[in-house]
Amino acid sequence: MPGRLQCLKGGKYPYTCNQDLTCLSIHIRSIYLALPHFELSEKEVRATFYHDGQYVADNAPVSRKEKPLPLLLQYADTWNGFVLEKEERAVKVF
């Protein structure tokens, strides 16, 4: 979870996996991290879970039957990967 590294230095090997982390898929982890800060409706939870559409095996039930909210989240997620925020708050889009 936040502040807890997935890989740790040292020990017998140069890096080891942090065994104290709870193993969650990315979409479940997103919901887990958001819930303490935001009250989410059932539609919002479902949209967060399914926003990767047909590209995730867990999403087979909704493959090619996406609703507008998961599609909007997918677009925002993809677009977010192309934005870099700098310290002076300038935003650069590639």
C-alpha positions in Angstrom: 0.0 0.0 0.0 1.2 3.6 -0.1 4.6 4.2 1.3 5.5 0.5 1.3 7.9 -0.6 -1.3 7.2 -3.6 -3.5 10.9 -4.5 -3.8 13.3 -4.3 -0.9 17.1 -3.9 -1.1 19.5 -6.0 0.9 19.5 -9.5 2.4 20.7 -12.6 0.7 19.7 -11.2 -2.8 20.2 -7.6 -4.1 16.3 -7.2 -4.2 13.5 -9.2 -2.6 9.7 -8.8 -2.8 8.1 -7.2 0.2 6.1 -10.0 1.8 4.1 -7.6 4.0 2.1 -6.2 1.0 -1.4 -7.4 0.2 -1.5 -8.8 -3.3 -4.3 -7.1 -5.2 -4.9 -6.6 -8.9 -4.5 -3.1 -10.1 -8.2 -2.3 -10.5 -9.0 -3.7 -7.0 -6.1 -1.8 -5.5 -7.4 1.4 -7.1 -10.8 0.9 -5.4 -9.1 -0.1 -2.1 -7.0 3.1 -2.1 -9.9 5.4 -3.1 -12.6 4.2 -0.7 -11.1 5.8 2.5 -11.1 9.2 0.7 -14.2 9.1 -1.5 -17.7 7.6 -1.2 -18.2 5.7 -4.4 -21.5 4.6 -5.9 -21.9 1.0 -7.2 -21.7 2.4 -10.8 -18.3 4.1 -9.9 -16.9 1.0 -8.3 -18.0 -1.1 -11.3 -16.6 1.4 -13.7 -13.2 1.5 -11.9 -13.1 -2.3 -11.9 -14.0 -2.8 -15.5 -12.3 0.3 -17.0 -9.6 -1.8 -18.8 -12.3 -3.4 -20.8 -11.6 -6.5 -22.9 -7.8 -6.2 -22.2 -8.1 -7.9 -18.7 -9.2 -11.5 -18.3 -11.4 -10.5 -15.3 -13.4 -8.3 -17.6 -14.7 -11.1 -19.9 -18.4 -10.6 -18.7 -18.3 -6.9 -20.0 -16.1 -7.3 -23.0 -17.5 -5.3 -25.9 -20.4 -4.3 -23.8 -18.8 -1.3 -22.1 -20.9 1.6 -20.7 -19.9 5.3 -21.0 -18.4 5.7 -17.5 -15.8 2.9 -17.8 -14.9 4.1 -21.3 -14.4 7.6 -19.9 -12.2 6.3 -17.2 -10.2 4.3 -19.7 -9.6 7.4 -21.8 -8.6 9.4 -18.7 -6.3 6.6 -17.6 -4.6 6.4 -21.0 -4.3 10.2 -21.3 -2.9 10.5 -17.8 0.1 8.4 -18.9 1.1 11.1 -21.3 1.1 14.0 -18.8 4.1 15.0 -16.8 3.7 17.6 -14.0 6.8 19.6 -13.1 7.6 21.3 -9.8 6.6 24.7 -11.1 3.2 23.3 -11.9 3.6 23.4 -15.6 2.0 20.5 -17.4 3.6 19.0 -20.5 1.6 16.7 -22.7 3.4 14.5 -25.2 
